[in-house]
Amino acid sequence: FDWFGDLNEPRAMVIVALAFQMGFPRLNQFKNMIAALADEDYEKASVELMDSKFARQVPARAERLAKIILTGDWD
């Protein structure tokens, strides 16, 4: 992703964690979240993450990761 280097460390680590957990091909299917991240629209990116099968499967983890995307902070 061209925009990955522009992310701060917490947001970048969310993408790394998602790629590790799901694999890059599956992560790459998160088109709306990826587009929002490219546009630096972190609110939309967090909403898109929560509107996913991943979030339905692991809701607590998805909420933590979405909050990091939204705020750019670890906590």
Backbone as CSV, one residue per row, in Angstrom:
resi,resn,N_x,N_y,N_z,CA_x,CA_y,CA_z,C_x,C_y,C_z
1,PHE,0.848,-1.184,0.000,0.000,0.000,0.000,0.889,1.241,0.000
2,ASP,0.631,2.159,-0.911,1.431,3.395,-0.999,1.328,4.230,0.273
3,TRP,0.165,4.230,0.885,-0.130,5.078,2.030,0.405,4.509,3.344
4,PHE,0.842,3.270,3.357,1.239,2.617,4.606,2.329,3.403,5.330
5,GLY,3.297,3.911,4.621,4.396,4.663,5.230,3.962,5.965,5.869
6,ASP,2.771,6.455,5.514,2.262,7.698,6.093,1.517,7.479,7.405
7,LEU,1.225,6.220,7.743,0.505,5.930,8.980,1.425,6.112,10.184
8,ASN,0.825,6.525,11.297,1.622,6.533,12.522,1.780,5.085,13.001
9,GLU,2.617,4.875,13.988,2.946,3.512,14.417,1.723,2.698,14.868
10,PRO,0.838,3.245,15.707,-0.315,2.427,16.115,-1.184,1.990,14.937
11,ARG,-1.472,2.897,14.025,-2.296,2.543,12.866,-1.578,1.537,11.972
12,ALA,-0.296,1.718,11.778,0.474,0.779,10.952,0.452,-0.615,11.573
13,MET,0.564,-0.677,12.893,0.564,-1.981,13.549,-0.792,-2.676,13.434
14,VAL,-1.879,-1.907,13.345,-3.197,-2.512,13.102,-3.196,-3.208,11.750
15,ILE,-2.655,-2.557,10.744,-2.626,-3.155,9.402,-1.742,-4.399,9.409
16,VAL,-0.614,-4.334,10.089,0.270,-5.501,10.192,-0.453,-6.645,10.905
17,ALA,-1.139,-6.318,12.001,-1.864,-7.354,12.751,-2.960,-7.988,11.897
18,LEU,-3.692,-7.169,11.158,-4.741,-7.703,10.284,-4.148,-8.585,9.188
19,ALA,-3.051,-8.141,8.589,-2.403,-8.939,7.541,-1.897,-10.258,8.109
20,PHE,-1.367,-10.228,9.310,-0.867,-11.443,9.939,-2.015,-12.408,10.244
21,GLN,-3.096,-11.866,10.805,-4.214,-12.714,11.206,-4.983,-13.274,10.017
22,MET,-5.230,-12.442,9.013,-6.089,-12.858,7.896,-5.313,-13.250,6.655
23,GLY,-4.104,-12.746,6.541,-3.342,-12.895,5.311,-3.579,-11.683,4.421
24,PHE,-2.589,-11.342,3.633,-2.694,-10.154,2.782,-3.817,-10.273,1.759
25,PRO,-4.012,-11.424,1.099,-5.096,-11.493,0.107,-6.468,-11.148,0.703
26,ARG,-6.746,-11.627,1.895,-8.039,-11.317,2.528,-8.086,-9.857,2.957
27,LEU,-6.996,-9.350,3.541,-6.945,-7.937,3.922,-7.172,-7.059,2.701
28,ASN,-6.626,-7.442,1.587,-6.750,-6.658,0.360,-8.202,-6.572,-0.130
29,GLN,-9.077,-7.410,0.389,-10.493,-7.364,0.030,-11.247,-6.273,0.804
30,PHE,-10.610,-5.660,1.771,-11.227,-4.585,2.553,-11.110,-3.271,1.768
31,LYS,-11.699,-3.249,0.594,-11.527,-2.133,-0.354,-11.924,-0.784,0.242
32,ASN,-13.080,-0.726,0.912,-13.546,0.554,1.462,-12.658,1.036,2.600
33,MET,-12.218,0.126,3.456,-11.325,0.512,4.537,-9.990,1.001,3.968
34,ILE,-9.476,0.290,2.989,-8.202,0.659,2.371,-8.303,2.027,1.707
35,ALA,-9.403,2.271,0.992,-9.596,3.578,0.346,-9.673,4.690,1.387
36,ALA,-10.365,4.422,2.492,-10.467,5.431,3.554,-9.106,5.711,4.173
37,LEU,-8.317,4.684,4.387,-6.968,4.889,4.932,-6.117,5.695,3.961
38,ALA,-6.234,5.413,2.684,-5.480,6.161,1.679,-5.865,7.636,1.691
39,ASP,-7.141,7.921,1.994,-7.639,9.297,2.066,-7.452,9.929,3.444
40,GLU,-6.832,9.186,4.358,-6.645,9.632,5.736,-7.978,9.912,6.424
41,ASP,-9.015,9.189,6.019,-10.336,9.284,6.638,-10.444,8.147,7.654
42,TYR,-9.879,8.376,8.812,-9.758,7.328,9.812,-11.101,6.967,10.443
43,GLU,-12.010,7.923,10.492,-13.345,7.611,11.002,-14.025,6.581,10.090
44,LYS,-13.984,6.841,8.792,-14.601,5.901,7.846,-13.871,4.561,7.857
45,ALA,-12.558,4.582,7.947,-11.786,3.332,7.967,-12.177,2.483,9.170
46,SER,-12.369,3.117,10.326,-12.753,2.353,11.515,-14.163,1.791,11.366
47,VAL,-15.064,2.549,10.769,-16.431,2.076,10.528,-16.407,0.893,9.561
48,GLU,-15.600,0.991,8.521,-15.513,-0.088,7.535,-14.943,-1.360,8.153
49,LEU,-13.986,-1.217,9.048,-13.456,-2.401,9.727,-14.554,-3.076,10.542
50,MET,-15.364,-2.271,11.224,-16.432,-2.837,12.046,-17.561,-3.428,11.209
51,ASP,-17.661,-3.015,9.963,-18.691,-3.539,9.061,-18.085,-4.661,8.221
52,SER,-17.593,-5.685,8.890,-16.911,-6.769,8.189,-17.182,-8.100,8.865
53,LYS,-16.948,-9.160,8.137,-17.057,-10.509,8.693,-16.052,-10.675,9.839
54,PHE,-14.870,-10.107,9.668,-13.846,-10.139,10.719,-14.416,-9.611,12.033
55,ALA,-15.102,-8.467,11.978,-15.657,-7.860,13.190,-16.757,-8.725,13.801
56,ARG,-17.511,-9.397,12.962,-18.549,-10.285,13.489,-17.943,-11.535,14.128
57,GLN,-16.794,-11.960,13.631,-16.144,-13.153,14.168,-15.376,-12.872,15.457
58,VAL,-14.717,-11.745,15.516,-13.927,-11.375,16.705,-14.258,-9.934,17.101
59,PRO,-15.464,-9.716,17.640,-15.926,-8.345,17.877,-15.074,-7.531,18.850
60,ALA,-14.621,-8.138,19.918,-13.827,-7.374,20.887,-12.500,-6.934,20.269
61,ARG,-11.847,-7.833,19.567,-10.575,-7.487,18.908,-10.801,-6.414,17.847
62,ALA,-11.847,-6.578,17.052,-12.149,-5.600,16.001,-12.419,-4.227,16.595
63,GLU,-13.139,-4.170,17.705,-13.403,-2.886,18.361,-12.111,-2.219,18.811
64,ARG,-11.200,-3.008,19.405,-9.904,-2.440,19.833,-9.135,-1.892,18.631
65,LEU,-9.075,-2.662,17.547,-8.328,-2.236,16.368,-8.982,-1.026,15.691
66,ALA,-10.310,-1.025,15.625,-11.024,0.106,15.024,-10.782,1.386,15.830
67,LYS,-10.737,1.254,17.151,-10.472,2.428,17.998,-9.067,2.974,17.747
68,ILE,-8.108,2.077,17.564,-6.739,2.524,17.267,-6.697,3.237,15.920
69,ILE,-7.390,2.689,14.927,-7.436,3.354,13.623,-8.056,4.737,13.764
70,LEU,-9.148,4.818,14.510,-9.849,6.095,14.673,-8.993,7.133,15.383
71,THR,-8.390,6.746,16.489,-7.683,7.723,17.334,-6.208,7.887,16.998
72,GLY,-5.605,6.819,16.448,-4.171,6.847,16.208,-3.353,6.620,17.458
73,ASP,-4.032,6.182,18.536,-3.376,5.934,19.819,-3.534,4.484,20.210
74,TRP,-2.597,3.995,21.026,-2.651,2.614,21.499,-3.817,2.371,22.425
75,ASP,-4.185,3.359,23.237,-5.259,3.129,24.206,-6.378,4.055,24.011
